[in-house]
Amino acid sequence: MMAAVQLLAVPLLAVHLLIGGVLLAATPAQAQGGRLIWAFGDSLTAGYGLPPAQGFTTRLEAALKRSVPDVTVRNGGVAGDTSAQGRARLAWGLRGLKRKPDLVIVELGANDMLRGLPPGATEKNLDLILTELKRRGIPVLLVGMRAAPNLGSDYRRAFEGIYPRLARKHGVPLYPFFLEGVAGNQALFQADGRHPNARGVEIIVRRIAPAVRQALPARRSAATRG
């Protein structure tokens, strides 16, 4: 569990380091009107410390393509981002995709927790993110995080309660814990003891992929995309 709570405690100089931007050229699947998933989060979705080929979004796309061959997963992760920083870049990130995504994976809040920010503020930011995505008619998979034990039971209850509460409020599916199956096993983390290594990412992807497939709507017709 300690590995889970230390994961995003990156040096401040790494804050706002964009790993795999959202302004890349369209992939063949996108150009042909395939389904687009945007992983909108922090260093977990950004694949911090790993080659692009071993990062979360690349491995998730490969796993999904076995059953959803027309899918593309774009990286919207920024290492060190809090929920407030994610909220601030949501609109321009969506514009950078050049088209409306079929699903957004929202994975934010861990850095708020590691900095001891008030859970109420985190909840407000995530609420506004989900509200904006709903307004745009974009389906969401909300991904949760657990709190550090040293923050105390009151903080832990308040923080961990954010995700199921917002999932119910907005009627979106919830994947409760991004690091499920990896947290607590140092062999699945990089040398910094904070970020999953390639083996860890594979386990994360294997566990979350079914939830992503279930949250991904059926393929839209060309007339309804845009």
N, C-alpha and C positions, 0 to 999 in steps of 0.2 A: 504493500500500500504506500510506503514511503516513496518508492520510485514514482508512483502516480502523482503524488502531490509536489514532488520536486521537478517534475518533468519540464515545466515551462519557466522555471526560474532562471532564464537566460540572462547574461550580462546586459545591462541597459544599453550598451552600444549596439546590441542586436535588435533592439526595439525598432519596429518599422522597417526591418530588412525584408524586402519582398522576395520570397522564394517562388519562382515560377509565376510570372504575372498573368493578368487576365487579358492582356492585349496582344496575345499571340495570333498568328495567322490561323484562319479556319482550317480544321483538319478535314480529311476527305469525308468522314461521317457527317460532319456539320454541313459541308458544302452540298451533300446529297440529301439534306433534310433529315438526318438522323436525330436521335434523342440526345439532348444536352443536359448534363448534370454539372452544377457549379458547387464545389466544396468551399464554402465560405467560412473561414475560421482563422486560426492562429498557426503556431509552428507545428501543431499536430497534422493539420491538413497540408501545410506547406512542405512537409518532408524535411524538416530542419536537420542538417548534418549528413544527409544522404545524397548520393547521386540521383539525378532526376528519374532515372530508370527504376530506382528502388523506393521512390517516395510513395506516399499514400495514394495520391490521385492516379498515378500511373498504374500501380498495382490493382487498385480498385477497378479501373477501366478494364484491365486485362481479365479480372475475375468476372466482371459483368458480361463481357463480350461472349463468354461461353454460352449464355442463354439470351443475351440481348445484343446481337452483333452490330446493330446500328448506333450503339451508345458511344458518347464521348464524355469524359470527365475532365472538367477544367479546374485548374488550381486557383482558388481565391484565398489562399492562406497567407497571412503576414505574421512573421514571428514576433512575439511580444505584444500583439494586439489585445487590448481590453475590449469589453463589450461596447464601451463608448467610442473607441477608435473604429471598431467594426461598423457601428451605426453611422459614423461620419463618412465612411467610404462606400457605403452600400450602393448609393445611387450611381456614382461614377463607375463602380465595379460592374454593375449591371449594364451600363452603357458600353463598357469595354467588351462585353461579350458579343455585341453586334446583333443579337437576337434574344428573344425571350427564352430562358432556360425551361426545360421540362420539369426540373426538380432542383431545389437548393438545399444542400446539407448545411445546416447552421450549427457550427461548433465553436462557441465562444463562451467566455466566462471564467476559464481556468486562471488566466492572468489576473483577473479581478480578485479571485480568491487568494492567490499567492501574495498579492499586495495587501490583503486584508481590507479590501474596499467593502463598503456596506452592501450586503446582499440586496437591499431594497433598490439601490441604484443599478445594480446589475440586472435585476428583474425588469426595471423600467426600460433600460436600453434594449434588452432582448424582446420585450413586449413591443416596442416601437419597430424593431426590425421585422418581427413577425407580422405586425399590422401592415407595414408597407408592402411586404411580399404578398400578403392576402389581398391588399388593394389592387395589386398588379395581376392578380389571378395566377400566382406562381405557387405550385405545390412545395411543401417543405417537409424535410425530415429533421427534427430537432434532436441534437446529440448532447447528452448531459455529461457532467463531471462530478467527481466526489471532492470533498473538502479535506484539507490537511488536519490530522488529528490534533496537532498542537494549537489549532485555532479554537478548540473547545467545542463542547457538545452543542451549545446554543448556536454558535456560528454555523456549525456543520448542518444542523437541522434547518436553519434558515436558508443556507446556500443550496443544499441539495433539494430542498422543497421547491426551488424556483422552476426547475425543468418540468416535473409532472404537472405543476399548477398551470404553467403556460401552455403545455401541450393540451390540457383539457380546455383551457380558455379559448384557444384558437382552433381546436379540433384538428390538430396535426399529430402524426405518429411520433413517438419518442423512442430513441435508442438510449437507454439510461446512462451508460458509462462507456466513453470512447475506448478506454484502456482495459476493458474487460478481457480477461485471459492473459494479460501481460503485466499488469501492476503487481509489484511485489517480487518479480523474478528478475534479478539483476542481469541474468544471462541474456535477456531479451532487450537490453538497453545498450546504448552507445557508451563509450568510455566516460562521458560526462555524468553517467548515471541518471540522466534526466530525460533523454529522448530515445524512443524505440530504435533499435537497429533493424536491419533488413528482415531478420527472423521475426522480430516483434511486429513489424508492419504487416507481414504475411498473416500472422495470427489475427491482428486487428481486422484486416480486410476479410479474412475468412468468416469472422464472426458478424461483421456489420453488413456484409454483402446481401444476405437474405432480406434484411430490413430495408436496404436501399432498393432492391428489386421490387419489394412489395409496395414501397412508397412511390415508385416511378409509374406515372400514368401510362395507359396504353398509348401507342403511337398516334399522334395527331395527324390529321390530314393537312395537305399543303395549304388549304384555304383557311385553316384555323391557326397556323403558326405565324409568328411575327412579333 
